[in-house]
Amino acid sequence: MPKKYDITFVGHMCYDEIIPFGGKPHIAPGSAVLCGVMVAARIGKSVAAVVKMAKKDEEILQPMKDLGVDTYLIPSAETTYSRVLHESENVDERKLTLVKSAGLISLDDVPELSSTCVHLAGISDTEFDMPLMQGLKSRGYSLSADMQNFVRHVTPVTHDIEFSDVANKKEIAAMMDKLKLDVVEARILTGTENLEQAAIIVESWGCPETLITHSQGVLARVKGVTYYEKFSNSNVTGRTGRGDTTFAAYLSWRLDHDVRESLKFAAALVSIKMETPGPFKGTLQDVQKRLKEKHSS
């Protein structure tokens, strides 16, 4: 019998160069895949990671393997390298540059795993295209994606990431069982920064379950009902990866919990993560403690 996974994360592994406002730059392994996998594995889910990267850098997969995650490497000439420059004290104001990219992932690259969910965990428009998404959908997975995968366009010469509308956004939304945006992506795609109105618009495109994050909390819109939960973090030193972590926590808990419980769980977990740089390092017990203390009402 093939191994059955709860969630399979697909995307690039990368190196993140973080330049804080007024602080010292630091470089560490990152990616939406890493942020997501570390959440799902640490709270007890069966997880696979399908990652495109240079084989020479595969030692950066070790933290995932140490948590029991099965990794499937798609070889590329180079590993993606991302630079995040915080130009002000507002942690949501960031200049993003994709210095290197491992390139598009094709359907043939992705093994046919037995998995309840497949999450497209990318950081730019250089990772996924419509044939890949259509192919994965045809395999019968519950499919989810972050709209940052498509809104973040890499300019050819400078490699700076520019945020712009997505021509086939409605087609993408209709293909997804769950979709995640942040407030910036919501404004670009729907024309409004009102989280609920943006979620209603995305829902009208055919996605039954939408999450939108902003600096204060996270909103969910599911089958015509809106839910909201505030974050409880005491600082934002671990801001990078907020959305990836929130969505991974929600997807993981949503496998066997209702929307409200899953949203509270995701908000509690990412609040812990935002207090420390890097992927989530806590435990299920840590999240349950935060839930009881800060998210019980």
N, C-alpha and C positions, 0 to 999 in steps of 0.2 A: 504494500500500500504506500503510495506517495505521501510525504509529509504534508499535513494540512496547516496552512498559515492563517492567522486572523487577518493580518495586514501585510501587504507587500508594498514597500516604498521604492519608487523608480525615479532616477534622476542622476545628476552629476555629484560626485564628491568634489570638494574644492578646498583651496586654502583661502582663508579670509584674512585680509589685512584691515584691521580696525584702527582708525585714527580718531581718538576722542577729541572733543573740543577742549583745547587747552591741556591735553594730556599726551602721554607717550604712545606712539603706534605699537601695535603688537600683531603678530601673525600666528594663526593657529588653524588646524584642520576645521572645516566647517561644511556648510551646505544645508539645504532644507531636508535632505535625506537624513543627515546625521542628527539634526535637531529632532526630527520626528521619530526616528528609530530608537533613540535613547529614551524617549518618553514611553513609547509603547512597550519596549522591552523591560524597563524598570518597573512598570506597573503590572507585569505578569502576562503580557500577550505573546503569542507565538508570531515571530516577525521574520520576514525576509527583506533583504535590500538588494536591488538590482542597480548597480552603479556603473557609470561610464567614467573612466579615468585612465591615466597612464599606469601600466603595471608596475613600473619602478617605484611608485608611491604607495603601493598597497599596504604598507605598514600602518597607514592612517586608518585602515579598516579594523585594526586590532581591538580598539575599545568596544566596537559593536560585537565582534566575535566573542569577546570576554563575557558579554551579557547573553550569549547563546543565540545571537542573530546569525542566520545563514546568509552569507554574502555571495552574490553572483557578479563577477567583474566583467564588464564590457570593455575590452582594451581600446585605448585611444592614444594618439601620438603625444598628447599632453593633458595634464590635469588642470581643470578650471581654476583660475585665480581671480578672486574678487576683492576689490578695494572699497571700503566704506569710510567716507570722510564726513565727520560731524562738524558742520560749519558754524554752529551756534549751540547755545545751551539747550535748545529745543531738540530732544532726541529724535523727533520725527522729521526733522530737517536734515536730510542726508544726501550727499553726492555719491552715487554708485558708479563704479567703473569695472567692467569685466575685462581684465587685462588679457586673460587667456580663456579659451573655451574648448571643452572636449568634443563639442559638436553634437549634431542631432542624433537622437536614439531612434532606431528603426524597429518595426514590429519583430523582425527576424532576430534582433538583438536580445529580445526579452523572452526568457524561457517560459514555457507553458506550465506554470506552477499551480498547485491546488491552493487557492487563496480566496477567502471570503471577500476581502476588499483589496483593491489596488489603488494606491494614491500617487498621483503625479506630483512629485515634490521637486520642483525646479526653482531656479532663481532668475531666469531670463528667457527670452524667446529663442534661444539657441538650442533648446533641449527637446521639445516635443512639436510634432506637426499633426495635421488632421488624420493622415493615414494611420499613424500609430494609435491615436485615440479611438478611431473607428475600429481598428483591429482588436484592441484590448476590450472594447465594449462588446464586440462579437464573440469574445471568449466567455462572456457571461458573468464577469466580475461586477461587483458593486464598485463603480468608478468615481473617484473624487479628484479634485484639482484645486490649486491655488491660482487665482487670476493673475498673480504676479508673474506666472510663467509666460503670459502673453502680453501684458501691459508694458513690461520692461523690454524695450527695444534697444538693442546694442547698435550704436552708430559705427559704421565700418572703419572710419579713419581713427577717431579718438578712442574708441571702445567705451566711451561714456554711455551710461544707460539713460535713455530718455523715456519718459512715461507718456504713452499716447493710446488712443482708442484702438480697439481691436475689431477689424472688419467682420469677422465671423463669430463675434461674441455670443450671439443668440444660439447659433448652432452648437458652440462649445457648451453653453449652459444647459441646453436641452439634452445633451449627451451624458451629463453628470448626475449622479445620485446625490452628491453633496459638493458644495462649492464654497470657497473661502475668498474674501476680499479684505482689504483694509480701507480706511476712510478715504485715502488718496485715490486708490483704484476705483472705489465706488463712485467718487465724483467724476473721474475720467470716463467711466463706462456708462453711468446713468445720468450724469448731469446734476446730481444733488449730493450734498454732504449730510443730509438727514438720513441717518442709518436705516430707520424703518422704511422710509420711502424708497431708498435705494434697494433694500431687500425685496420690497414688493415688486419693483421693476424687474429684478433678476428672476423672481418667482414667475413673473408673467412670461419670461422667456422659456420656461419649462423645467427649471430646476426645483425639485420639491423641498430642498433643505439647504439654506444659505447661512453662512456665518460672516459677520463683519466685525473686525476689531478696530479700535481706536485707542488713544492713550489712556482713557479712563476705564475701559471695559470691553465687553464683547456682546454682540447681539446675535440672536438666532431667529430665523424666520422659517417655520416648518408647517406646511399644509395650512397656510392662511393665518397662523397664530405667531405673534412676536414675543420673544423672551429676551431678557437682558440681565447681565450680571456684571457688577463692578469688579475691578481688580483690587487687590489688597496689598500690593508691594510697597515696601518702605523706601526703596530707591530704584533707580533705573540703570545701574551699572551693567546689567545684563540685557539691555534693550534689544540687541541684535538677536534675531531668531524668535521674537515675540509671537508673530503670526504663525510661523511654522510649528512652534511648540503648542500654541493654543489649539490649532486645528488637529494636531496629532493626538493631543489629550482628549479632545472631543470625539474624534473618530474611534479611538480605543475604547472609551467608556460607553460610547453610544451602541457598541455591539450588544450590550446586555443591560442598558439602562435607558430611561426615558430622556426626553430632550432637556427638561429642567435640571435633572440630576447631572446630566452630562455637561451642561453649560457651567453649572457651579463647579464641577470637578475641574473642568478645563481652566476656569478663571483662577481657582485656587492653585493649581499646579503651575501655571505660567507666572503667577505672582511670586512664587518661590523662585522660579528660574530667573526672573528679571532682577532679583537681588544679588545675583552672582554671574559674572561673565561666563560664556560657554554654554553648551547644552545642559539640559536638566540633569542634576546630579543627586536629586533626592530619592526618597522611597515612597511607596504607597502609604506607609504610616505617616510620613511627613505631610502628605497631601490631605489625609484624613484628619490630621490634627489642625491644619490650616482651615479646612472646611468647617470643623466644629467651632473654631475660634472666630473666624471672620466671614463665613459664608452660610451660616445656619438659618438666617431669617428668610 
